[in-house]
Structures are given as C-alpha cells and as structure tokens.
Amino acid sequence: MKESKKKYIVYVGNISAFRETLETHIQSKRLPWQIVVLVPRDQEKKTQQTEYYREIFVDFNNAEEIQSAIESLGTQIIAVVNRGERYIPLFQKILPYLPQHILVPTQQALTNATEKTAMRKAFSRYDKSITPKFEIITDSNDIDIDKIAKRLEFPVIVKPSGLAQAVLVQAAHYPNELKEILKKMETAMKRSYHEMKGRGMPSILVEEIIEGDQYSIEAFVDDIGNVSFCPFIKYTTSAQKGFDDFFSYEQTTPATISKESAQKAKEVAIKGIHALGLRNSAAHIELIRREGEWKIVEIGARLGGFRSMMYKKSFNINLDIQDIKIHLGRKPTLPRTKKGYTSVIKFFAKEEGIITKIIGIKKAQVLPSFVETVQKLKKGDRARFAKNGGIYVFRVTLFNENKAQFIEDKRKLEKMVHIETKKNGIKK
C-alpha cells in the first residue's frame, strides 16, 4: 500500500480490544485504510505498528500539538471515530481541528450524551414523558431534602454525573437514607473521579426509580438523524439476584420482546437521540419498561461494553466496522438472523472486605458454553460494592447455539461460583 494512497481512520485513546478485528477486516477486504490512534502522551508505550496500524502520541492539553497531529494526516483522513466513554473529553478536543468533510458529533451533543445531568435536562426539554422525574445537586452544602421529597416519589436512585459502569450508583428508599448517601458521596466521588477520569464537573443526579424490565440496544445515527437499530439485549439487575447494590449482573441476547413493544422502545429512543442532538455516531441506549411504557435510563455516544462480541456471536454483526461506516456516510449492515445465545455475567462478592477465596473460575472453563473469563480482582484484593466505587471480581461470557444447553450452563455457573471475603479478621 503506497503512502500516497493511504486513507486514515482515526481513533482517540486505546483500541487494543478490537484492533485485531479492524486489521483483519482491512487486510481481507484489501482496503487502502490505516488505523491511526491518537494516544495521550502520558500513556505512551511501545506498541507494535503495522502497515494497517500506527499511533501518534499527543499532549491533549496542547492545542498546537493536537493541530499538528491532525495536519500531519491531511485530507487523507476519511473518518474519525469515538470509542469508549473515558476518551470522549479528548475526542471533543480534536473536533475543532478536523477537516470539514469529516462526519462527527458536535461537542454539545457529546456533552449531553456523557454527563448525566446534562442528559436529563436535554430529555426533559424535548419530551418529559421519556425520562423519570429528577433533581440535580451541584453544591453538597445546599441540599434541601424536604424539597426533593416533595418533588420526587421514593425510592430514588442517586447517580454521580460523569462516571461510567454504575460506579457509586445507589438507591435511597426514604428521605433520611438519601441524606446519608449524599453526605458520603462527595468524598467517594472525588476518589472515583480521579481513578476513573470522570467527565465534566462533579454533580449528582437524583431521580425516581422506575421498577420494570431493563434492556439496552445499540444504534447508529447518520448525519440527518436517521437511526439504525441492532437487536435488544436484556438485563438482569443486581437487585434481582439478591445484592444490596446497583449494577448490571447479567446481559443476554437475543431478548424476548414483542414487535409492538420493541417499536415503542425504538420510538422513545429516537426521541432521546434527537433530544441530545446526536448525529454521526454510535449510540448505546439503556431503557426500562413498566406496564408497557418505556423510559430512557441513558444514551451514550459510544458502543456499550461487550457489545462487539455479543452481537458478533449471536447475530454475526461486526459492530466495529459498522461504527466506521456511519462516519463514512454509509448505511450500517445489521442482520437479524439469530446464530445463538450470548450472556455476560459479572460476579461481585456478597460482602465487602479482603478476598480470601475465589471458587468457580477454573470450573467455568469446562462448561460447553464457555467463551472467556476476565478477572479484575484476586485473592488478597479488597472487594467493594459498585455503589461504593468497586468493580466486579470476575466476569464470564457464555455462548451456545443450543438454548437448552445455554440455560443449563448458566445455572451450573451460578451454583459453582463462590467468593469469600473477610472483614476485621472475620470471614464473610
């Protein structure tokens, strides 16, 4: 591939999770593409670069350096793609320097789709029916619990704006519990914002809990607002599995949902996308259904976690390539033919404390439906609940073409997993 004929697909941050997929696609299709990743200079390390992949290290606090990096690629940039919520602030910084022909979201749309408080405001202005009632707290010294209790019906959910993966998200069932949560959250938010590189100014969203069935769906939005949807993914929440915590325990596709109900969900999702002003982007949409009515939990200007793998296995959809297509002005290809059943299950400790034993990781690997295990914590690490800023101990992905075998393996997996912790020297 001659230098003059290269066309650049630009990303910000780290794409190691799907780099191989992109390189294989480029090579198999004999495309004149090279993937270029703009990597923050503080993350600089040696990475093998190929004919199809290279990195440019950039100080994103230096406008001249950003401009120089973009200009070095010139008019041969054909697409600039955002992947991952943590890199959206850096993605926003490069937008002013891109060639005019590049199809990207606006900075305001990215802010609306990233900061939970900005998102709720945008939804409410567009159509109050698509969002739960909410209050926004920006000053922890000026909290009127009585005012919140008059406006919102308990229980409520408390969410820090600008943090992902349900970190610090928790429920308050009565006013005094909300008061205690808000009192503790300020310190915890400072730590989590630093550890997870939170987006925007720290603030807190308090909103009514809508109890119902939770789903997500990935979508692609073109430059005039047309939306193409993937199949639905069903959630099982931590509360449904008996945890005193707030996180997504399991995500499964295909999801059983009627055509009529799916159409209603898509109509609500489109309203949310238009409320945010989101264009030229992937959209990760989370929704909840109660008594046939749908509300939006959130919409992110990105693909959801594990979705590339889940859709590839269950529907043979290559999300990574469709994400590029939407930035090239092309209609994505989203087949609906079911190939099998996929689940991603996260395992947290039932009690917080130092992990003393983890049982089930090796046993899971012999299940017929086993795909992979990703371990985040090990023996000796401290396990914390998601609501206190913690992450799961490990996760397991299952896939099977046979539904009966798939269900059997999920049941066996849940029985074989056991995580022990100790607190103050006492095992839990």
Secondary structure, 3 states (H helix, E strand, C coil): CCHHHCEEEEEECCCCCCHHHHHHHHHHHCCCEEEEEEEEHHHCCCCCCECCEEEEEECCCCHHHHHHHHHHHHHHEEEEECCCHHHHHHHHHHHHHCCCCCCCCCHHHHHHCCCHHHHHHHHHHHCHHHCCCEEEECCCCCCCHHHHHHHCCCCEEEEECCCCCCCCCEEECCHHHHHHHHHHHHHHHHHHHHHHCCCCCCCEEEEECCCCEEEEEEEEECCCCCEEEEEEEEEEECHHHCCCCCCEEEEEECCCCCHHHHHHHHHHHHHHHHHHCCCCEEEEEEEEEECCEEEEEEEECCCCCCHHHHHHHHHCCCHHHHHHHHHCCCCCCCCCCCCCEEEEEEECCCCCEEEEEEECHHHHCCCCCEEEEEECCCCCCEECCHHHCCCCCEEEEEEECCHHHHHHHHHHHHHHCEEEEEECCEEC
